Amino acid sequence: MIRLAVIMCLFASPSFALRCQNDTFEGIPFSRCEVTLGQDDIRLFIKDDTDVMFGYFATLRKYLGAQNLNLLFAMNAGMYLPDQSPAGHYVEEGRVMRQVITRAGPGNFGLLPNGVLCITKNRADVFETQAFLQRSLNCRFATQSGPMLVINGALHPKFLTTSKSKFIRNGVGTSLDGQRAFFVISNAPLTLHMFGRYFKDHLNLKSALYLDGNISRLYAPAINRRDFGRKLGPIIGVVGPVEQN
C-alpha cells in the first residue's frame, strides 16, 4: 500500500503553486517538489554575473537575495564535467551555452536514449533527445541528461530488475499538458528500474528524465530539506520575491 505524504507544504500566496512533500513508494522514501508552470517562476542557474559558477545552493541564495528574490526550491539539474560545465545541452534565458549531444558514451548520460528538459514561457516538457531535435523548440531554459527514465509511458529498455547498482538518485517528470513538473529525489539508494517506476507507476507520468545519482541534492525549506555536499553544475530552482515584514 502506498503511504501518502507525511509532510506537505502548500505556499499560501496565490502567486505560487509550488508544493513539496515526502512520500513512500513500495517501502522506499522519496521527496518531491511539484512545480506548476505559469504560476511558479522556474529557472536554471549555473554562473553569476561575473562568470563564476554557483556550485552550491547557499551561493545561489545569496546571489538571488541581492536581487530581492528568495529561493523556494532547488535541485541539481543534470550531469556536468569536472569544471562544473554542463555535460549536455544547456540553455539559460534563451542563450545556448552547450549544444545537444547525440552520441552514445560511457556512464548514465551516454546510456541512450537520454533526454532534454525544455522550459518555455508556459510549459515544461521532457523529451527524448532525438524527438527534441525534431521539434526545433525555442526553450527559455533547457538541460540535457540521461538516461531517460520513462519514454512514452514505458521504462527505459535497458533497465534491469536484477541490477545491483543502487544510489541516491534524482530526476524530473512532466505531465502531458506541460503544466506540471515533478522533481524527485530518493531518500534511500535504489536502482534505475525502481526509480523509473516511481515516475511511471506512482506518479503516472509518460515522460521522465534522470538527472544524477550519488551527488543528488535538494533544497526545499518547506520540508526542512537543505542538502549540502559536493559542488554542483547546473541548478534548477523556483524563485519568488522576498517577503516584506
C-alpha positions as CSV (number, residue, x, y, z in Angstrom):
1,M,0.0,0.0,0.0
2,I,1.3,3.5,-0.8
3,R,1.5,5.8,2.1
4,L,0.6,9.4,1.5
5,A,3.0,12.2,2.3
6,V,3.9,12.6,6.0
7,I,4.9,16.2,5.4
8,M,3.3,18.6,2.9
9,C,3.5,22.3,2.4
10,L,1.5,24.4,0.1
11,F,2.7,28.0,-0.3
12,A,-0.3,30.2,0.6
13,S,0.5,33.0,-1.7
14,P,-1.8,32.9,-4.8
15,S,1.4,33.7,-6.9
16,F,2.8,30.3,-6.2
17,A,1.6,26.7,-6.5
18,L,4.9,25.0,-5.6
19,R,4.3,22.0,-3.4
20,C,6.9,19.9,-1.7
21,Q,6.3,16.7,0.2
22,N,7.8,13.5,1.5
23,D,6.4,10.3,0.1
24,T,6.9,6.5,0.1
25,F,6.6,4.0,-2.7
26,E,6.9,0.3,-2.1
27,G,8.9,0.9,1.1
28,I,11.3,3.4,-0.4
29,P,11.2,7.0,0.9
30,F,11.2,9.9,-1.6
31,S,11.0,13.7,-1.5
32,R,9.4,15.6,-4.4
33,C,8.5,19.1,-5.4
34,E,5.7,19.8,-7.9
35,V,6.1,22.9,-10.0
36,T,3.2,24.5,-11.8
37,L,4.1,26.4,-15.0
38,G,2.5,29.8,-15.3
39,Q,2.4,30.2,-11.5
40,D,5.9,29.2,-10.4
41,D,8.9,31.1,-11.6
42,I,11.2,28.2,-12.5
43,R,14.8,28.9,-13.8
44,L,18.1,27.2,-14.5
45,F,21.3,28.6,-13.0
46,I,25.0,27.9,-13.4
47,K,27.0,31.1,-13.2
48,D,26.7,34.6,-11.7
49,D,27.2,37.9,-13.5
50,T,30.9,37.6,-13.1
51,D,31.1,34.2,-14.8
52,V,31.7,32.3,-11.6
53,M,30.0,29.0,-11.0
54,F,27.4,29.0,-8.3
55,G,28.2,25.4,-7.2
56,Y,26.1,25.5,-4.0
57,F,22.5,26.3,-3.1
58,A,23.8,28.8,-0.5
59,T,25.8,30.7,-3.1
60,L,22.7,30.9,-5.3
61,R,20.6,32.0,-2.4
62,K,22.9,34.9,-1.7
63,Y,23.0,35.9,-5.3
64,L,19.2,36.0,-5.5
65,G,18.9,37.7,-2.2
66,A,20.8,40.7,-3.6
67,Q,18.0,41.0,-6.2
68,N,15.3,40.8,-3.6
69,L,14.5,37.2,-4.7
70,N,14.0,34.2,-2.5
71,L,15.0,30.6,-3.4
72,L,11.9,28.5,-2.7
73,F,13.2,25.2,-4.1
74,A,16.3,24.0,-5.9
75,M,17.8,20.7,-7.2
76,N,20.9,19.7,-9.2
77,A,19.8,19.8,-12.8
78,G,21.9,17.4,-14.8
79,M,25.3,15.9,-15.2
80,Y,28.4,18.1,-15.5
81,L,32.1,18.0,-16.4
82,P,35.0,18.3,-13.9
83,D,34.9,22.1,-14.4
84,Q,31.2,22.1,-13.5
85,S,30.1,22.9,-17.0
86,P,27.0,21.0,-18.4
87,A,27.7,17.6,-19.9
88,G,25.0,18.1,-22.4
89,H,22.7,20.7,-24.0
90,Y,22.2,23.7,-21.8
91,V,20.1,26.9,-22.4
92,E,19.7,29.7,-19.9
93,E,17.4,32.7,-20.6
94,G,17.3,31.6,-24.3
95,R,21.1,31.6,-24.6
96,V,22.5,28.3,-25.8
97,M,25.6,27.5,-23.7
98,R,26.1,24.0,-24.9
99,Q,24.8,22.2,-28.0
100,V,22.8,18.9,-27.9
101,I,25.0,15.8,-27.5
102,T,23.6,12.8,-29.6
103,R,26.3,10.2,-29.4
104,A,26.3,7.2,-27.0
105,G,29.0,7.1,-24.4
106,P,30.1,5.8,-21.0
107,G,28.1,6.3,-17.9
108,N,24.5,7.1,-17.4
109,F,24.5,10.2,-19.6
110,G,25.5,8.1,-22.6
111,L,23.1,5.3,-21.9
112,L,20.8,6.1,-24.9
113,P,18.1,7.2,-25.2
114,N,18.8,10.2,-23.0
115,G,16.7,13.4,-22.9
116,V,16.2,17.1,-22.5
117,L,14.1,19.1,-20.1
118,C,12.8,22.1,-22.1
119,I,11.1,25.0,-20.3
120,T,9.3,27.6,-22.4
121,K,7.1,30.5,-21.2
122,N,4.0,28.4,-20.4
123,R,5.1,24.8,-20.2
124,A,7.8,22.3,-19.3
125,D,8.4,19.0,-21.2
126,V,10.9,16.1,-21.0
127,F,11.7,14.9,-24.5
128,E,13.9,12.0,-25.7
129,T,16.9,13.7,-27.4
130,Q,16.1,12.8,-31.0
131,A,12.4,13.8,-30.5
132,F,13.6,17.1,-29.1
133,L,15.8,17.8,-32.1
134,Q,12.9,17.0,-34.5
135,R,10.8,19.7,-32.8
136,S,13.2,22.7,-33.2
137,L,11.9,24.2,-29.9
138,N,12.9,27.6,-28.6
139,C,13.5,26.8,-24.9
140,R,13.9,29.6,-22.4
141,F,15.7,27.0,-20.3
142,A,16.9,23.6,-21.1
143,T,19.2,20.9,-19.7
144,Q,20.2,17.5,-21.1
145,S,20.8,14.5,-19.0
146,G,20.4,10.8,-19.2
147,P,19.2,8.2,-19.3
148,M,15.5,8.7,-19.9
149,L,13.6,7.0,-17.1
150,V,10.2,6.9,-18.8
151,I,9.6,7.2,-22.6
152,N,6.1,7.4,-23.9
153,G,4.8,5.6,-20.8
154,A,7.4,2.8,-20.9
155,L,10.6,2.3,-18.8
156,H,13.9,2.7,-20.5
157,P,14.5,-0.6,-22.4
158,K,17.9,-1.2,-20.8
159,F,16.8,-1.0,-17.2
160,L,17.1,-4.4,-15.4
161,T,15.1,-5.6,-12.4
162,T,18.1,-7.6,-11.4
163,S,20.5,-4.6,-11.3
164,K,22.7,-4.4,-8.2
165,S,23.6,-0.7,-8.8
166,K,21.9,1.3,-6.1
167,F,22.4,5.0,-5.4
168,I,20.5,8.0,-4.1
169,R,19.1,9.4,-7.4
170,N,17.1,12.4,-8.6
171,G,15.1,13.2,-11.7
172,V,12.2,15.1,-13.3
173,G,9.0,14.1,-14.9
174,T,6.4,16.2,-16.7
175,S,2.7,16.0,-17.3
176,L,1.3,15.5,-20.8
177,D,-0.1,19.1,-20.9
178,G,3.3,20.5,-19.9
179,Q,1.7,22.3,-16.9
180,R,3.4,20.4,-14.1
181,A,6.9,19.3,-13.5
182,F,7.8,16.8,-10.7
183,F,11.3,17.0,-9.2
184,V,12.1,13.8,-7.2
185,I,14.9,12.6,-5.1
186,S,15.1,9.2,-3.4
187,N,16.0,9.2,0.2
188,A,17.4,5.7,0.1
189,P,19.6,4.0,-2.6
190,L,17.7,2.3,-5.4
191,T,18.1,1.0,-8.9
192,L,17.3,3.0,-12.1
193,H,14.5,0.5,-12.7
194,M,12.9,1.2,-9.4
195,F,13.4,5.0,-9.8
196,G,11.7,4.9,-13.2
197,R,8.8,3.0,-11.8
198,Y,8.2,5.8,-9.2
199,F,7.5,8.2,-12.1
200,K,5.7,5.7,-14.3
201,D,3.6,3.7,-11.8
202,H,3.3,6.1,-8.8
203,L,3.0,9.5,-10.5
204,N,1.5,8.1,-13.7
205,L,3.8,10.2,-15.9
206,K,4.6,9.3,-19.5
207,S,7.9,11.1,-19.6
208,A,10.7,11.3,-17.1
209,L,14.5,12.1,-17.1
210,Y,17.3,11.0,-14.8
211,L,19.3,14.0,-13.6
212,D,22.0,12.4,-11.5
213,G,22.9,10.0,-8.7
214,N,25.2,9.9,-5.7
215,I,25.7,13.7,-5.8
216,S,22.0,14.4,-5.9
217,R,20.9,17.3,-3.7
218,L,17.6,19.0,-2.8
219,Y,16.9,22.4,-1.3
220,A,13.3,22.5,0.0
221,P,12.9,24.6,3.2
222,A,9.2,23.9,3.2
223,I,10.0,20.3,4.3
224,N,13.2,21.3,6.2
225,R,15.5,20.0,3.5
226,R,18.7,21.8,2.9
227,D,21.3,19.4,1.4
228,F,25.0,20.2,1.4
229,G,27.9,18.4,-0.1
230,R,29.8,18.4,-3.4
231,K,29.9,21.3,-5.8
232,L,27.1,21.2,-8.4
233,G,26.9,22.1,-12.0
234,P,23.5,23.3,-13.3
235,I,20.9,24.0,-10.7
236,I,17.2,24.3,-11.3
237,G,15.0,26.3,-8.9
238,V,11.9,28.2,-8.2
239,V,12.2,31.8,-7.1
240,G,9.9,34.4,-5.6
241,P,10.1,37.9,-4.1
242,V,11.5,38.3,-0.7
243,E,8.6,38.7,1.8
244,Q,8.4,42.1,3.3
245,N,7.7,42.4,7.1
